[in-house]
């Protein structure tokens, strides 16, 4: 599926039928049974206005901007070895990213969560235990989100403003809850390198670089060695293509202003219309 907005095309995530091959909080990928295939790309107003005035849930798989920025996002950490390695790479490259952390991992590795924030990255909510949100009760949903927000805030002093649903599984009920109960934007992605399949660092790099477009949200996981290995080359290639790097919140703030309305067309009086017809 392709969503077209403001002249840009974003390819929606792949739908894969493959089963899970990793333990509990492994890869994000759109569930084959995802309830709603459509993802909205909101670009109707400048972010500052849109976000303040929004009255309905918003989900993004890309941001409608003409500015050459992408957001690198990393899910499922913190991981005790790989996340610090990734943070080293990002620091060396001067790049800021967004980390969709799992609450129970923040509880286990609070010092890594603190380092994520201390080094200028965005930290956001990826639930406490990585369930499929469309398949759990409202009470459990609230518990997953609230406990994760609380541990992030307690450990880092930062309150997340957006979330990513495990497996990309969302429906209207989940979206409403994220908006009404938690004040969260739902953040999907525009490029999925399928790094959880561990295709090798070169493949991950190529897929991310080939898929990047202005406003793109690049999905990756800081729990796979090949993903970390892919990052220096990925970042260098993206820089060579002219891209800058923004956190998800920064990217949302780069949304293009709405196109100006066309000037009203003056009504044609009958006499003039008659003259034109006779010409
Ligand atoms: Zn995940």
Boltz pocket constraint, residues with backbone or C-beta under 6 A from the ligand:
constraints:
  - pocket:
      binder: B
      contacts: [[A, 25], [A, 26], [A, 27], [A, 28], [A, 75], [A, 76], [A, 126], [A, 130], [A, 165], [A, 166], [A, 167]]
      max_distance: 6.0
